[in-house]
Amino acid sequence: MSLNSSNFAVGVEYVIDLKDEHAKELRETFEYYIAHSTRVGGRKHRTDRPVNPTAPKRASGETMKIRAWAIEQGHQLSSRGRIPAEIEQAFHNAH
């Protein structure tokens, strides 16, 4: 006799140990109701990759130098937030 642990949730999460035959029955029953339902939440699949894997890492204080240089050159740039790539490239070309 083989038992399968099956997890499910209806308001709260449950786990039940069922024989293969009953586990299949439970899955088939849920499939019917899931097919006629609308998903409204639940867990998001999390990835381990960085948000922007192509963004280069800057040395400490370099962001402040780029921002100060850009403002001196007349670029419109806020004191916080992302520095546009073209401004960063212009800084590196000038230095």
N, C-alpha and C positions, 0 to 999 in steps of 0.2 A: 504494500500500500504506500503510494507516494503522495506526499502533501505539498501543496503549493500555497505560499503566502501571497494573498492578494490584498492590495491597498485600494481603498476607494474613499470618497468623501461626499457627504451630503450634509452640508453645514459644518461638520467636523470630520476629521480624518479617522478612518477605521482600518484595521487589518484583520484578515480572517484566513485561517488555514483550511484549505479545501482539498479533497481528492481531485485528481486530474479531471475526471468527468464533470464534477461540480464546478471546478474553476472555469472550464470551458463554457459551461452553462451560464455562469455569472458574467463572463466577458461578452457572450452573445446577447444577453439581456441588456447589458449596459450599452452595447453597440447600437441597438435599436433606439434607445432614448438619447444617446449622444448625437446620432444622426438627425434627430428631430429637435435639437437644442441649439442655442446660441451661446458661444463661449463669451463670458463677460469678465474674465480675470484669470487668476491663476499664476503659476510661476512662470517667470521669464527664463529663457535659456541663457545662461551666463556664459560668456566666452572669457578665455584667459588672455586674449590678445589685447595689446594696448589700443586705446581709442584712436590714435593716429600713428600707426607704426612707421610712417615715412617722415614724420616730423623730426628734424635734427635736434640733438641735445645741445643746449647752449651752455657755455661756461658761466659760472656764477658772476653776476653783475653785467654780463653782456647785453641782456635785455635793456637794462637802464641806459647803457652806452648807446645802443641802437636808437632807443626812443629819444634821447637827448640830441643825438646827431640829426635825426629826422626832423625834429622841431626846429633846430638851428637852420636846416636847409629849406624850411618853409612848408614842410609836409603837414597836412592836417592829421593829427594823431592824438587819440585820447591818452590819458595818463595810465589807463589800465586796459587789459584785454589783449587780444591777439594782434600782433604786428603783421600787416600785410606782407606777403612774400616779396612783392616788388620793392618795397621799402627796405626790407632786410637784404635783398640782393644788391640794391644800390649802395647800402652801407658797406657790404663786403667788397664791392667793386672799388669803392673809394678808399678802402684801407688795405 
